[in-house]
Amino acid sequence: MKKTKLIFKYILLILIVLVFLFPMVYMLAGSFMPQSQVTTMLDFTNEEYKNIELIPEKASGEQYYQVFFRRPEYLEKFWNSVVMTFPTVIGQTVVSALAAFAFAKLNFPFRDKLFFVYIILLILPLQVTLVPNYMVLENLNLLNNFLAVILPGTFSAFGICLLRQSIKYIPDSSIEAARIDGAGYFRIFTRIILPQIKGGLVTLVLLTFIDNWNIVEQPLIYFEDEGMYPLSVTLGDIGNSDFGIVFACGVMFMVVPLLIFAYGQKDIDSPFISTDK
């Protein structure tokens, strides 16, 4: 009976995995199809798929050739995504770690009340803050500038709340012992706090990266120059005759987060307690 249940669980899990992997496999297969096959497969004349194929009639790198050599605008949009995402991730990680340490382990006036304000900001939908952010950025003359996306992301409340929970698990006795030995707050932060919240930091990097890598609303509102749009915005505007380009760009867009996830996967299992022994 137990063996039957185990087999059933494995079958169910395999089916779930196949469902989630299908879009990626479909996109990868479509990126190696010749343009003629993609056009035939995605014929929306009757407002429905003509057919779904996972095996190219003839493996072709035509779509990637177009993206990398013939259509440079897509590479430009890819690098726009990089320019907006990586500084935001680095900035938010640094600011969040420092602020979380202060909220978790330092005593200062109105600490808990100020953190409550951060909680309120965290639960507000993005659409609620777009207009106030727009007004602030307009007064700072930062519209149509990559900083219009980078700065609000750098000071996001999400990372502070996440890392504060990680730091609260660290015993106060270890910090007190370091203070007795003459360590300052900066040394305590770098030598005691950071090594013990590695899982939380990696989790924050991954979640922040995915959130900013897939950004859509902010560039549409803050940028007047369409040449500054990231690839996440551009992919939705590609014409119906360029679905092969969509597949190739989608694969290129997917590779970076997959590599980052693969690198940090071992530290995700315990985001609030360090996995290092």
N, C-alpha and C positions, 0 to 999 in steps of 0.2 A: 504493500500500500504506500509506504514512504517512497519507494523507488518510483512508483507511478506518479506521485505528486511532484517529485523532483524533475522527472522527465517533462511533465506538463509545464512546470515553471520555466524550464529551459526553453521549451518550444515557444511559450508566450513571450519570453524575453527576446528571443531571436526575431520573432515577428515584429515586436515593438522597435527593435534596432533597425530592421529592414525598412519599416515605415519612415523612420527618421532619416535614414541614410539615402532613401530613394531620391529626394531632390538633389542631393550632392552628386550621386551617381548619374542622374539624368543630365545635370548641367555639365559634368565632366565628359560624358559621352557626346553630348551635343557640341561641345567645343572642338571635338576632333572630326565632326562630320563636315563634308563639303557643303558649301552654301546652298547648292541646289537641293540637297536632301533636307536641310533645315527648313528651307522655304516650303517644300512640299509637305513636310511633317506638321508645320505650324501654319497651315492654311486656314485662316479664320473667315473664309468667305461665308460660311453658314453659321458664324459665331460659335464655333466649337472646334476642338482639335480634330484634324483629319485622322491622325493616328499617333501613337507614342512608340518611338523606337529607341532602344538602348545600345544597338550595335551599328556603328557606321558602315555604310555600304563600301566605303573606301576611306581608310584613315587619312586625314588631311590636316595639315597645320596652317591652312589658309586663314582661319580666323585669328590665330596668334600672329601670323605675318602681318595681317591688316592692323592689329592693335599695336604691335611693336615698331612697325616700319612705315606703314602707309597712312595710319590715322593717329598722329602724335597727340591729338587732343585728349585721347583717353589716358595716355601716360601722364600728361600734364594734370589731369583730374586725379589720377592715382597719387601723384606727389603732393597735390593739394590736401588730400586726405592724410598723408604722412605728416605734412607740416602742421596741420591742425591737431592731429591726434597725439603724437609723441610728446610735444611740449606740455599739452594738457595733462597727460598721464603722469609725467615726471613732476610737474608743478603740483598737481593735486595730491600725489603721494607724499611729497615733502611737507606741504602745508598741513595735510591731514594728520601725519604722524606727529608733528610738533604740537598742533592744537589738541590732539587726542591725549597726548602725554600731559599737557597742562590741565585738561578737564578731568583726567582720571587720577592724577597723583599730586597735583599742586593745589594749595589752598589760597584762594584769592576772593575778594568781595564779589558777590552776585554770581559765583561760578555756576551754581545749579540753575539759577534763573536764566543765565545766558545760554546754557546748554539746552534749556527748554525751548528757547527761541530757535535754536538750530533744529530741534525736533520738528517744530512747526514748519520751518522751511523745507524740511525733508519730505513732509507729507503733502506739500502743495504740488499740484500738477504742473508740468513744464509750461503748459499754455498760459497759466496764470502769471508766470514771471516773465514771459516774453516781452510784453509791452513795457513794464518798468525797466527791464534791462535795456530795451531799445532806447528809452528816454535817457538813461544814464550814459549809454555809449554814444548817443548823439551829442550830448553835452560835452563829452570827452573827445569828440571828433575821431572816434574809433570805428564808425560805420564804414563798411567796405574795406575792412582791415582784418587780417587773420586774428588779431588780438581780441576782436569782438566775440570770437568763439573761445579762444584760449583762456582769457581772464575769468569769465564766469565759471568755466569748467574747473579752473585751478582752485577756486575757493568754494567748491561745492560742499554742502553739508554732509553728503552721503559718506565720504571717506572718513570724516571726523567721527561720526556715529559708529561706523564699523570698527575702526581701530581703537576707539575708547573702550569698547567691549573687550577687545583683545588685551589691552593694557591692564584693565581692572583685574584680570586673572593673575597678574604678577604680584607676589606677596610684597606688602609694604616693608617687611623686615629686610629684604634684600636691598631696598633703596636706603633704608635707615643705616644699614651696615656700611654701605658705600659712603654715605654722608659722614659717618664717624671716621672713616679712613681718609677723609679729606677730599673726596670726589665732588666736583661741581655738577650742576644740573646737566650741562652739555655732555660731560663724560658719562654720567648715569644714563642719559638718553642713548648715547651711541654704544656704550659697552654693556649695558644691562637690559634696556628696554628693547632696542631694535633686534638683537639676536633672538629674543624670546617671542617676538611677534612676526617672525618670518612668514608663517602661514597666512596671517592676516594681511600682510603687505602684498604678497603674491596674489591673494584673492582680490584685493583692491585694484591692483594693476590690471588684472584680467577683466574685471567687471567695468572698470573705467575705460579700458581700451575698447571693449565691445560697444559700450554706450556711445563713445565719441567716434569710433570707426564707422558706425551706422548712422551718424548724425544727418538729419534732413531739414528739420524746421528752422534751426538757427541760420544756416547759410542762406536759405531762401528769403529770410526776413532781413538779415543784417548785410547781405552783399547785393550791390546793384550790378556789379560786373560778373556776368555768368562765367567768365574765364577763371574765377576764383572758386567755383563750386567744386565740392569733393566728388569722388566717383560715385558715392552712395546716392547723390542727387541726380547725377548725369545718367545713371543706368535706367532710371525711370522715364527719361526723356528720349531714349533712343527709338528711332522709328521702327515701324512694324517690319520693314524689309531688312533690318539688321539684327535679327534674333541670334544669328551666329556670333556676332560681336558681343551681344549680351552674355552668351555662354562663356566666351573666352575671358571677358572682363570679370564675370562672376567668379571664375576659377582663380584668376589673378587676385581678386579682392578677398577670396576665401583663404588663400595660402598663408598670409601674414598672421591672422589670428590663430590659425591651426598650429603654426610654428611656436607662437608664444604660449599657447595652451600646453603643447607637448613639453616645452621647456619647464613650465611651472607646475605641471600636473602633480608631481610628487609632494608639493607643499600645500596643495589645496585640501587634502583630506582633513586637516585640522586647522581651520582658519583662525581659531581663537586661542589655540595653544600650540606652541612651537613643536614641530615634528622632530627637531634635533634632540638627541639624547645626550 
